[in-house]
Amino acid sequence: MLSWVVAVAVLSSLPATYGVQLALTRHPTPNSATVGRQNDIQRRSGAFSISGVANSLYSAEFSIGQRPFSFVLDTGSSDLWLYRGSNAGEDSSLGLQDGFFNLGIQYGSGSISGEIAFAPFHVGNYTVASQALLDVSVTTGFDALYNGGASGIIGLGFGGPSASVIEGTIFNNQGGSLDGQTVLANIFASDPSGDTFLAFQLNRDDRNSSTPDGTFSINEVPDTFVEAVKTAPITPAVRHEDFGDLPRWLVSVDALVVAGKTVPTRSGYTSAPRGSALGLLDTGTSIALLQPDLVAEIYDSIPGSKLVHNPSLGSIPDIYLVPCTARMSVSFVVGQQNIFIDPRDVVMTLSFPFKGSNKTVCIGAFFSTDSFLLPSFDLQLGDSFLRNAFIVYNYNGNLNFDTSATKMPFVQLVPVTKEITNDTEYLAARQAALANLPPEANLTDPDLIPALLSAAAPLLGIPGDGGSTSAGSGPTAGSPTVSGSAVSRVRCGDAVCVYVGIILGSVLGLVAL
């Protein structure tokens, strides 16, 4: 019988010498805020990149040999890699043993290549004497990540030769050798408690706070959440073997609750439990990708929202412009409970020059999968979702997600965001979130979108003033009414749509696949 039972008593009584809790640091995203492997997510042909909601990924410090490095934490991939710079030479403090196999890995954000090496790995009270990693010598697409202080990625997904490129390479070339096991496999093997779980609390950017950007722990739950985790529902992870998929942290998302209305989800895969949408819980992605009907339900429910529609989906996805202080109420139903999403994760802000001064617009932060190819799941739930819950990823001793095992992996979510129901308090909270930004632009101004194009013309190399586009900039006739509010739908030519993408990407400098 499959079992997801966890001995919750262990969570509050771990041996003092084991378990580790680390403070997290936020880093700017590289050319893509999705750092999963190439087959995890792909843009449709010609689709434009989009900016991450918080424009950052989360990292923690680990030691290779005697030197500390900052690594981005990614539950959507399984490999450890380190980039020491373009002119990195021999460094005896690292204890690297390399020269094994040359290897390249293609990510959504770029690519890396180098040699598989072995080195001592250390975090907290855990030490791995010889950890397989990729010593990267050539890299593209990750400059913003390096400039932010990170030196690579630590994959925290499931292990095994099919999931880990490094482990698979060593396994296939050294007669089934297990020397290439993932960091987590080696850490868990060294812990006599037998526990095999991770826990995350991802905080948002708060310039007025001295608290860490979050916490990451291995086989330990922070005191603040111990009691809540004991009673948190157990949500089974889903292995999608019917499609030859890699083991991933997939869960069933049964519904969304939008402005008080329950919207059931549906999966595109017949084997999905209860027919509900399958969502990937991925710390290595800053944004969230949802099915198009769910995106429409969310933003059509917001009074005054405006859809900038790209008919061909050839340059960027549809983008919603949203009044920044409008009421937004969105929850995801996962594991028999509602995870409410902070309005700061429902929209992102963008400032730009307009009519002689800088203005701010708010843009929908949930994007449609119409413009993205997801391999075998329906929703990509990155940090903009995960910030709203404390989450435990429990491998339950099944590190490779073997469906023939007696115990199956599961997650536990503890909601941390509460909806502000009082209108006055809600408005004050939204105004506080916008306090350091330029005034909000008038979304009904017919010059708004052409002005965006004009501002982006130098970036795009468009001749002339960039504003003379034939694209409509006002509501089309017969604007539909959804959930009681008129939603203006604006069609744009490729130039306008590319501009919006450039603003999101190049101006902010932080974009996501």
C-alpha positions in Angstrom: 0.0 0.0 0.0 1.3 3.4 -0.9 2.1 5.5 2.1 2.5 9.3 2.6 2.5 9.1 6.4 5.1 11.3 8.1 6.2 10.9 11.7 5.5 14.6 12.5 6.9 14.2 16.0 10.4 13.9 14.4 10.0 17.4 13.0 10.1 19.0 16.5 12.7 16.6 18.0 15.5 16.2 15.5 18.9 15.4 17.0 20.8 18.6 17.7 23.7 17.5 15.5 21.7 17.1 12.4 19.3 19.2 10.3 20.3 22.6 9.0 18.5 25.9 8.5 19.9 28.6 6.2 19.0 32.2 5.5 18.1 32.9 1.9 19.3 35.7 -0.3 17.4 37.1 -3.3 19.4 37.4 -6.6 18.4 39.1 -9.9 17.2 36.6 -12.5 19.4 35.7 -15.4 18.0 35.9 -19.0 15.4 33.5 -17.7 14.0 33.3 -14.3 13.3 29.7 -15.1 16.4 27.6 -14.4 14.9 24.2 -15.0 16.4 21.9 -17.6 15.7 22.4 -21.3 12.9 19.9 -21.5 11.1 21.4 -18.5 9.6 24.4 -20.3 10.1 25.9 -23.8 8.7 29.1 -25.4 6.7 28.6 -28.4 8.4 29.7 -31.6 9.1 33.4 -31.4 7.5 34.0 -28.1 8.9 36.8 -26.1 10.5 36.6 -22.6 8.6 38.0 -19.6 9.9 39.5 -16.4 9.7 37.7 -13.1 7.3 39.0 -10.5 10.0 39.8 -8.0 12.8 39.8 -10.5 14.8 37.5 -8.3 15.6 33.9 -7.4 16.6 32.6 -4.0 20.0 31.3 -3.0 21.8 30.0 0.0 25.5 29.5 0.9 27.2 26.1 0.7 30.9 25.2 0.7 32.9 23.5 -2.0 36.2 22.4 -0.4 37.1 25.2 1.9 35.4 28.0 0.0 31.8 29.2 0.4 29.7 29.9 -2.7 26.1 31.1 -3.2 23.9 28.7 -5.2 20.4 29.3 -6.5 18.0 26.7 -5.0 16.0 24.9 -7.7 13.5 22.2 -6.9 12.9 21.9 -10.7 16.3 20.4 -11.5 18.7 17.9 -10.0 22.3 18.9 -10.8 24.9 20.9 -8.9 27.1 23.2 -11.0 29.7 25.8 -10.2 31.0 28.7 -12.3 34.2 30.3 -10.9 34.8 32.8 -13.6 36.1 32.8 -17.2 39.8 32.8 -16.0 39.5 30.4 -13.1 42.5 28.3 -12.7 43.7 25.7 -10.2 42.5 26.4 -6.7 43.7 23.9 -4.1 41.2 25.2 -1.5 38.4 23.6 -3.5 39.8 20.1 -3.5 38.5 19.5 -7.0 39.2 16.3 -8.8 38.2 16.8 -12.4 39.0 15.4 -15.8 36.3 12.8 -15.8 33.7 13.7 -18.5 33.0 16.8 -20.5 29.3 17.7 -20.3 27.0 20.4 -21.5 23.5 21.2 -20.0 21.0 23.4 -21.9 18.7 25.4 -19.6 15.7 27.5 -20.6 17.8 30.5 -19.6 21.0 29.6 -21.4 23.6 26.9 -21.4 26.6 25.7 -19.4 29.5 23.3 -20.2 32.5 22.0 -18.4 34.0 18.9 -16.7 32.3 16.7 -14.2 34.4 16.9 -11.1 34.3 15.7 -7.5 34.9 17.8 -4.4 34.1 18.0 -0.7 30.7 19.6 -0.1 29.6 21.1 3.2 26.5 22.7 4.6 25.7 23.1 8.3 26.6 19.8 10.0 26.4 17.8 6.8 29.6 16.9 4.9 29.9 15.0 1.7 33.5 13.8 1.2 33.2 13.5 -2.6 30.3 15.2 -4.3 29.8 15.1 -8.1 29.3 18.5 -9.7 29.9 20.3 -13.0 32.9 22.6 -13.0 31.7 25.0 -15.5 34.1 26.7 -17.9 31.7 28.1 -20.6 28.4 29.7 -19.8 25.8 31.8 -21.6 22.7 33.5 -20.3 23.5 33.7 -16.6 25.4 37.0 -16.3 22.7 38.7 -14.2 22.8 35.7 -11.8 26.5 36.0 -11.4 26.4 39.7 -11.1 24.0 39.3 -8.2 26.5 37.2 -6.3 25.5 33.6 -7.2 28.0 31.1 -8.6 25.7 28.4 -9.8 22.7 26.3 -9.2 22.0 23.5 -6.7 19.3 21.2 -8.1 17.0 19.9 -5.3 14.7 17.8 -7.4 14.4 14.0 -7.5 17.6 12.0 -8.2 18.4 9.1 -10.4 20.0 8.7 -13.8 16.9 9.9 -15.6 16.6 13.1 -13.6 20.2 14.2 -13.1 22.3 14.8 -16.1 25.5 14.3 -14.1 24.3 11.2 -12.4 23.1 9.7 -15.6 26.4 10.4 -17.4 28.4 8.7 -14.7 25.9 5.8 -14.4 25.9 5.2 -18.2 29.7 5.5 -18.6 31.0 3.7 -15.6 29.0 0.5 -15.6 26.1 1.6 -13.4 28.2 3.5 -10.8 26.3 5.5 -8.2 29.3 7.9 -7.6 27.3 10.7 -9.4 24.4 10.8 -6.9 22.8 14.2 -6.2 23.7 16.4 -3.3 20.5 15.6 -1.6 21.0 11.8 -1.9 24.4 12.1 -0.3 23.2 14.4 2.5 20.2 12.3 3.4 22.4 9.2 3.4 24.6 10.8 6.0 21.7 11.6 8.4 21.0 8.8 10.9 17.5 10.3 11.6 16.3 8.7 8.3 14.4 12.0 7.5 14.4 13.2 3.9 12.7 16.5 3.6 13.3 20.1 2.7 11.4 23.2 3.9 11.1 26.7 2.4 9.9 30.0 3.5 10.3 32.5 0.6 10.0 36.1 1.7 9.4 39.1 -0.6 11.5 42.2 -1.1 11.0 44.5 1.9 13.4 47.4 1.9 12.4 48.4 5.4 13.1 45.0 7.0 16.3 43.5 8.3 14.9 40.0 8.2 16.4 37.4 5.8 14.9 37.0 2.4 13.6 33.6 3.6 14.8 30.3 5.1 15.7 27.0 3.6 16.2 24.0 5.8 17.1 20.3 5.4 15.5 17.8 7.8 14.5 20.7 10.1 11.4 22.8 10.4 11.7 26.4 11.9 10.2 26.7 15.3 7.6 29.1 13.9 6.0 26.4 11.8 6.5 23.2 13.8 3.0 23.1 15.2 1.4 24.1 11.9 3.2 21.4 9.9 2.0 18.8 12.4 -1.6 19.4 11.3 -1.0 20.5 7.7 -2.7 18.3 5.1 -0.5 15.8 3.2 -0.7 16.4 -0.5 0.7 13.5 -2.6 3.2 14.2 -5.3 2.2 13.0 -8.7 4.5 10.9 -10.9 3.4 11.2 -14.6 5.0 8.1 -16.0 2.4 7.6 -18.7 4.2 10.2 -20.7 7.7 9.1 -19.9 8.1 12.2 -17.8 11.0 12.9 -15.4 10.1 12.7 -11.7 9.0 16.1 -10.7 7.4 17.9 -7.7 3.9 17.8 -9.3 0.7 18.2 -7.2 -3.0 18.4 -8.1 -4.5 21.9 -8.1 -8.2 21.3 -7.7 -9.5 24.8 -8.2 -8.9 28.6 -8.0 -11.1 30.9 -6.0 -11.3 34.2 -7.9 -13.2 37.1 -6.3 -15.2 34.6 -4.3 -16.0 32.4 -7.3 -14.7 28.8 -7.3 -13.2 27.9 -10.7 -12.5 24.1 -11.0 -9.3 23.3 -12.9 -9.0 20.6 -15.5 -5.9 18.7 -16.7 -4.9 18.1 -20.2 -3.8 14.6 -19.2 -6.3 11.8 -18.7 -4.2 10.2 -16.0 -4.2 13.2 -13.7 -5.8 12.4 -10.3 -9.5 13.6 -10.2 -8.9 15.3 -13.6 -7.5 18.3 -11.8 -4.7 20.4 -13.2 -1.1 19.3 -12.4 1.1 22.0 -11.0 4.9 22.0 -10.7 6.1 23.5 -7.4 9.4 25.0 -8.7 11.6 27.3 -6.6 13.8 27.9 -9.7 11.1 29.9 -11.5 10.1 33.4 -10.4 6.8 33.5 -12.2 3.6 31.4 -12.6 2.2 30.0 -15.8 -1.4 29.0 -15.9 -3.9 27.7 -18.5 -5.4 30.6 -20.5 -8.9 30.2 -19.1 -7.6 30.5 -15.6 -5.5 33.6 -16.5 -8.7 35.2 -18.0 -10.7 34.3 -14.9 -8.2 36.1 -12.7 -7.8 39.3 -14.6 -11.3 39.6 -16.0 -12.5 39.7 -12.4 -10.5 42.9 -11.7 -12.5 46.1 -12.5 -10.8 48.2 -15.1 -8.3 45.6 -16.4 -7.2 45.8 -20.0 -5.9 43.0 -22.1 -3.2 43.8 -24.6 -3.7 41.0 -27.1 -1.2 39.6 -29.5 -3.2 37.7 -32.1 -0.3 35.6 -33.4 1.4 34.9 -30.1 4.5 35.4 -32.2 6.3 37.8 -30.0 4.9 37.8 -26.4 2.0 36.4 -24.6 -1.2 38.4 -23.9 -0.5 40.9 -21.2 -3.1 42.4 -18.8 -2.8 46.0 -17.6 -4.5 46.3 -14.2 -5.4 49.3 -12.0 -2.8 49.1 -9.3 -5.1 49.7 -6.4 -8.1 47.6 -7.7 -9.4 44.8 -5.5 -7.7 41.4 -6.3 -8.7 38.2 -4.7 -7.1 35.0 -5.9 -6.6 31.6 -4.1 -5.4 28.2 -5.2 -7.0 25.1 -3.8 -4.2 22.6 -3.1 -4.3 19.8 -0.5 -7.8 20.6 0.7 -6.9 24.2 1.6 -6.9 27.6 0.1 -3.5 29.3 -0.6 -4.3 33.0 -0.9 -2.1 35.0 -3.2 -0.8 38.4 -2.1 -1.8 41.1 -4.6 1.9 41.9 -5.0 2.2 38.5 -6.6 -0.9 38.9 -8.8 0.5 42.0 -10.5 4.0 43.5 -11.0 4.8 47.1 -11.4 6.5 48.8 -14.4 7.7 52.5 -14.5 8.3 54.3 -17.8 8.4 57.8 -19.2 5.0 59.1 -20.3 3.9 62.7 -21.2 6.8 64.5 -19.6 7.2 62.4 -16.4 7.6 58.9 -15.3 4.5 56.8 -14.7 3.7 53.4 -13.3 1.5 50.6 -14.7 0.6 47.3 -13.1 0.8 44.2 -15.3 -0.7 40.9 -14.6 1.9 38.5 -13.2 0.2 35.2 -14.1 1.0 34.3 -17.7 -0.8 32.0 -20.1 0.6 28.6 -21.2 -0.7 29.4 -24.7 2.8 30.9 -25.3 4.8 28.3 -23.5 5.3 24.6 -24.0 5.0 22.7 -20.7 6.2 19.1 -21.1 3.7 17.1 -19.1 2.0 19.3 -16.6 -0.6 22.0 -16.7 0.7 24.8 -14.4 4.1 26.1 -13.5 3.9 27.4 -9.9 7.1 29.4 -9.2 8.1 31.8 -6.5 5.1 34.1 -7.0 3.0 31.2 -5.8 5.4 29.7 -3.3 5.9 33.0 -1.4 2.4 32.6 -0.1 2.9 29.3 1.8 5.5 27.7 4.0 6.2 24.4 2.1 7.7 21.1 3.1 9.0 18.9 0.2 9.1 15.4 1.8 10.8 12.7 -0.3 9.6 10.1 2.2 12.8 8.1 1.6 11.9 7.8 -2.1 14.6 10.0 -3.6 14.1 8.8 -7.2 10.3 8.8 -7.0 10.1 5.1 -7.7 6.3 4.3 -8.1 6.9 0.7 -7.0 8.2 1.8 -3.6 6.0 1.5 -0.5 6.3 5.1 0.4 5.6 8.0 -1.9 6.8 11.7 -1.8 4.4 14.4 -0.6 4.3 18.1 0.2 2.7 20.0 3.0 1.6 23.6 2.5 1.0 26.1 5.4 -0.7 29.3 4.1 1.1 32.5 5.2 -0.8 35.2 3.3 -4.2 36.4 4.6 -6.7 38.4 2.6 -7.4 41.9 3.7 -11.2 42.1 3.6 -11.6 45.7 4.9 -11.6 48.0 1.8 -9.9 50.9 3.6 -7.1 48.7 4.9 -6.7 47.0 1.5 -6.4 50.4 -0.3 -3.8 51.5 2.3 -1.8 48.3 1.8 -1.8 48.7 -2.0 -0.8 52.4 -1.7 2.0 51.5 0.6 3.3 48.9 -2.0 3.3 51.7 -4.6 4.7 54.5 -2.3 8.2 54.6 -3.8 7.0 54.5 -7.4 6.0 57.2 -9.9 2.3 58.0 -10.1 0.1 55.5 -11.8 -0.7 56.0 -15.5 -4.3 56.4 -16.7 -5.0 53.0 -18.4 -7.8 54.6 -20.5 -5.5 57.1 -22.1 -5.4 56.3 -25.8 -1.8 57.4 -26.0 -0.5 55.0 -23.4 0.5 52.0 -25.5 1.9 54.1 -28.4 4.0 55.9 -25.7 5.3 52.6 -24.5 6.4 51.8 -28.1 8.0 55.2 -28.5 10.0 54.8 -25.3 11.2 51.4 -26.4 12.1 52.4 -30.0 15.9 53.0 -29.2 16.1 49.6 -27.6 14.4 47.9 -30.6 16.2 49.9 -33.3 12.9 51.1 -34.7 13.3 54.1 -37.0 11.3 57.3 -36.4 9.4 58.1 -33.3 8.2 54.6 -32.8 4.8 55.8 -32.0 3.2 55.7 -35.4 1.7 52.3 -35.3 -1.6 51.2 -36.8 -2.4 49.1 -33.8 -5.5 50.1 -31.9 -4.8 51.6 -28.6 -8.4 51.8 -27.2 -11.2 49.4 -26.4 -12.6 47.4 -29.3 -16.3 47.5 -29.9 -18.3 45.1 -27.9 -15.9 44.7 -25.0 -17.1 41.7 -23.0 -18.4 41.8 -19.5 -17.0 39.2 -17.2 -17.8 38.8 -13.5 -19.7 42.0 -13.6 -16.8 44.3 -14.8 -16.1 45.7 -18.3 -12.8 44.4 -19.6 -11.2 46.4 -22.4 -9.4 44.3 -25.0 -6.7 46.0 -26.9 -5.2 44.5 -30.0 -1.6 45.4 -30.9 0.7 44.9 -33.8 3.9 43.0 -33.4 5.9 46.2 -32.8 3.8 47.2 -29.8 3.8 43.8 -28.3 7.5 43.4 -28.7 7.8 46.8 -27.0 5.9 45.7 -24.0 8.2 42.7 -23.8 11.3 44.8 -24.1 10.0 47.0 -21.3 9.5 43.9 -19.2 12.7 42.4 -20.2 15.4 44.8 -21.2 14.5 47.8 -19.1 14.1 45.7 -16.0 17.0 43.5 -17.2 15.4 40.5 -15.5 13.4 38.2 -17.6 11.9 34.8 -17.4 11.3 32.1 -20.0 
